[in-house]
Amino acid sequence: MNNQALNQFAYHSKLANGYDVNCVGPIIKAARVFNALHGITGVLLFDGERFFQYVEGESATINALAERIHRDPRHQHVTALLHEPLHTGRRYPHWSMAFSSVDEDAIIDQMIASTPHEAVALLLDRHLTLDID
Ligand SMILES: Cc1cc2nc3c(=O)[nH]c(=O)nc-3n(C[C@H](O)[C@H](O)[C@H](O)COP(=O)(O)O)c2cc1C
């Protein structure tokens, strides 16, 4: 794949009122199917209340996914941190959507307090030590 055609998108959000942790499993399951079919890779963190997600893939595919994610009623306050071309190649070539439940961990706080590029670098640094499946 031509790396110049890749886009990256990262955001944080909150579980919407009226939804609970039971909606997370179906989100991941459906995301993995769609992402695998459409060449999207990335990571989703969830701390029981907040999401942090990083996705990468072909530009038009990522832009369309970012729009659907913004509209998804299962979360609110979707705050985009990074939405731009990815020139360096994929960060997560092997993960159609790695997931980690991080309720014991302040990583989402750290990421929100960082600059967007630092947050994505922090995620990458940590992803091997997180309980990702
Ligand atoms: C936190 C969160 C992360 C999501 N991640 C993905 C994803 O990586 N890939 C994906 O296809 N859908 C993902 N979704 C689901 C999309 O928001 C959306 O429901 C899905 O693309 C179907 O869109 P549609 O119902 O408009 O067709 C995510 C939803 C949430 C709430």
PDBQT file of the ligand as one rigid body, heavy atoms in Angstrom, charges set to zero:
ROOT
HETATM    1  C1  LIG A 201     -15.891   4.014  20.641  1.00  0.00    +0.000 C 
HETATM    2  C2  LIG A 201     -16.281   3.503  19.288  1.00  0.00    +0.000 A 
HETATM    3  C3  LIG A 201     -15.312   2.991  18.439  1.00  0.00    +0.000 A 
HETATM    4  C4  LIG A 201     -15.666   2.511  17.179  1.00  0.00    +0.000 A 
HETATM    5  N1  LIG A 201     -14.698   2.011  16.360  1.00  0.00    +0.000 NA
HETATM    6  C5  LIG A 201     -15.035   1.543  15.132  1.00  0.00    +0.000 A 
HETATM    7  C6  LIG A 201     -14.052   1.008  14.250  1.00  0.00    +0.000 A 
HETATM    8  O1  LIG A 201     -12.856   0.962  14.542  1.00  0.00    +0.000 OA
HETATM    9  N2  LIG A 201     -14.476   0.530  13.048  1.00  0.00    +0.000 N 
HETATM   10  C7  LIG A 201     -15.796   0.546  12.673  1.00  0.00    +0.000 A 
HETATM   11  O2  LIG A 201     -16.111   0.100  11.567  1.00  0.00    +0.000 OA
HETATM   12  N3  LIG A 201     -16.735   1.043  13.496  1.00  0.00    +0.000 NA
HETATM   13  C8  LIG A 201     -16.390   1.537  14.702  1.00  0.00    +0.000 A 
HETATM   14  N4  LIG A 201     -17.352   2.033  15.535  1.00  0.00    +0.000 N 
HETATM   15  C9  LIG A 201     -18.760   1.959  15.077  1.00  0.00    +0.000 C 
HETATM   16  C10 LIG A 201     -19.112   3.132  14.186  1.00  0.00    +0.000 C 
HETATM   17  O3  LIG A 201     -19.289   4.278  14.996  1.00  0.00    +0.000 OA
HETATM   18  C11 LIG A 201     -20.433   2.822  13.443  1.00  0.00    +0.000 C 
HETATM   19  O4  LIG A 201     -21.401   2.354  14.321  1.00  0.00    +0.000 OA
HETATM   20  C12 LIG A 201     -20.226   1.780  12.383  1.00  0.00    +0.000 C 
HETATM   21  O5  LIG A 201     -19.210   2.217  11.520  1.00  0.00    +0.000 OA
HETATM   22  C13 LIG A 201     -21.512   1.547  11.562  1.00  0.00    +0.000 C 
HETATM   23  O6  LIG A 201     -21.964   2.777  11.089  1.00  0.00    +0.000 OA
HETATM   24  P1  LIG A 201     -23.406   2.960  10.458  1.00  0.00    +0.000 P 
HETATM   25  O7  LIG A 201     -24.358   2.402  11.485  1.00  0.00    +0.000 OA
HETATM   26  O8  LIG A 201     -23.533   4.439  10.257  1.00  0.00    +0.000 OA
HETATM   27  O9  LIG A 201     -23.382   2.161   9.204  1.00  0.00    +0.000 OA
HETATM   28  C14 LIG A 201     -17.021   2.550  16.779  1.00  0.00    +0.000 A 
HETATM   29  C15 LIG A 201     -17.978   3.077  17.640  1.00  0.00    +0.000 A 
HETATM   30  C16 LIG A 201     -17.624   3.554  18.881  1.00  0.00    +0.000 A 
HETATM   31  C17 LIG A 201     -18.690   4.118  19.784  1.00  0.00    +0.000 C 
ENDROOT
TORSDOF 0
